[in-house]
Amino acid sequence: MLIPAYDLRPFEEMDRNDRVRACYQHCALKWVMSERMTNQWLRDRFRLAEDKAAIASQVIAAAIEAGMIKLDESLGTSRKFARYLPFWA
């Protein structure tokens, strides 16, 4: 079954690579909108409940490890208020 590019797939149907790619794409989208991606924003995008913050953090960590996004260090190193940028920003 082909899924159009504009259609959001449920989080459960994505594999690790899909989740990392979606994280990067949405981080880049936030950047071009002059905003920054946060854990909360990624949970909203994936439609995850607030108690699933650890899952969003794991996806963010995997995207950082893959070199696709990086921590926005302009706010310091606080993990609680962390914001993320695409690797090229």
C-alpha positions in Angstrom: 0.0 0.0 0.0 1.4 3.4 -1.0 1.0 6.2 1.5 1.1 9.7 0.0 3.9 11.9 1.3 1.4 14.4 2.8 -0.3 11.7 4.8 0.8 11.2 8.4 1.4 7.6 9.3 0.6 6.5 12.8 3.7 6.3 15.0 3.2 2.6 15.6 3.5 1.9 11.8 6.8 3.7 11.5 10.1 1.8 11.9 13.2 3.4 13.5 14.4 5.0 10.3 11.0 6.4 9.5 10.8 8.0 12.9 14.3 9.5 12.7 13.6 10.9 9.2 10.3 12.3 10.4 12.1 13.9 13.3 14.6 15.5 11.0 12.0 16.7 8.5 9.9 18.3 11.2 13.0 19.9 12.8 13.9 21.4 9.4 10.3 22.6 9.0 10.4 24.3 12.3 13.7 26.0 11.3 12.3 27.4 8.1 9.3 28.7 10.1 11.8 30.5 12.4 10.9 28.2 15.3 12.7 25.4 17.0 11.7 21.8 17.6 11.2 20.6 21.2 10.3 17.3 22.7 6.7 18.6 23.2 6.4 19.6 19.6 7.7 16.1 18.4 5.2 14.4 20.8 2.4 16.5 19.2 3.6 15.6 15.7 3.6 11.9 16.5 0.4 12.2 18.5 2.0 10.8 21.6 0.6 11.3 25.1 2.5 13.4 27.6 3.5 10.3 29.5 5.4 9.1 26.3 8.0 11.9 26.5 10.7 9.3 26.9 9.8 7.8 23.5 10.1 11.2 21.8 13.4 11.7 23.6 14.7 8.3 22.2 13.7 9.4 18.7 15.5 12.7 19.2 18.6 11.0 20.5 18.6 8.6 17.5 18.3 11.6 15.1 21.2 13.3 16.9 23.3 10.1 16.8 22.5 9.8 13.0 23.8 13.4 12.6 20.5 14.7 11.3 19.7 17.2 14.1 21.7 18.9 16.8 21.0 20.6 20.1 20.4 24.3 20.0 23.0 25.4 22.5 21.9 29.0 22.6 19.7 28.2 25.6 22.5 26.3 27.4 22.6 22.6 28.1 19.4 22.2 30.0 17.6 19.0 28.8 14.3 20.3 30.2 14.1 23.3 27.9 16.1 21.7 25.0 15.5 22.9 21.5 16.8 21.2 18.4 18.1 22.4 15.0 18.7 20.6 11.7 22.4 19.5 11.3 23.0 22.2 8.7 21.6 25.2 10.7 
